[in-house]
Amino acid sequence: MSVKYSKLKEARLKAGLPQWKLGFMVGLPETTISKYETGYWKLPRNVAEKIAEALDVPVEEIVEEKEILAEPLPK
């Protein structure tokens, strides 16, 4: 899956969350959220799911099914 980077940021802003707060909600630093939003880093599937849950949107709203996301981060 590829990230719809503008959609990721758009969904975060629609939820009224700054990057630091979304990061806190999903256990990531603000800088990591920023890098996902700009496309500097690929978004792992497990993180995309956490972000979608935190934003209360379906994961399909922030990713496209046609391509593969980065491998999940280790737990």
N, C-alpha and C positions, 0 to 999 in steps of 0.2 A: 504494500500500500504506500502511496505517497501522501505526504501531508498537504492539505490545502492550507498553506501557511497563513494566507490572509484570513481564511475561515477560522483557523485556530485562534488568531488574535481577535477576530470579530466576535467569536463566541465568548471569549474571556471578557471583552469589553461589555458585551451585552449582559453578561452576568454581573457586571459592576465590580469585577475583581482586578486589583493591580497584580502585576507579575509576582511580586513577593508573596502575596496572599495565596494565589493559586499554587505557587511552589510549596508553601507551607502545608497546604491541604493535601498535596500529593507526595510530600517528603523530598522535594528537590529545591536547590537554590534558585533564586530569581534569575541568575545568569543563565542557567540551564533552560528555563522557560523561554527566555529571550532567544537563545540559540535555536530552539525548536521552532519558534514563531517566525524567525527570519530564514529558516532553512539551512542555517549553518551546520546544524547537526541533524541526522536522521532520527525520526521518532520511533523508539521501540514499541512494539505492539502492546506490551503490558503497561507502558507509560501512557500510551494513547487511551487505553481503556480507563485508567485512573483519572486522567484529565477529563475525559468525556463524562465520567461519573461525577466528578467535582463540579463540572459546569452544568450538569443535569441536561445533557444533550446526547443523542445517539452518537456512537463513535464514527458512524458513517458521515456525520456532519463535519468532522474535522480530518478525515482521511478518505482516500479513494481506494477502492478494492482492486483496481487493475494492477497495482504494483506492490512489491513486498516492502514492509517496513524493516528497519534494522532489527537485528536479533534482540530478544528480550534482555534486559539488564539482569545480571545475577541477583538472586535474592539474598 
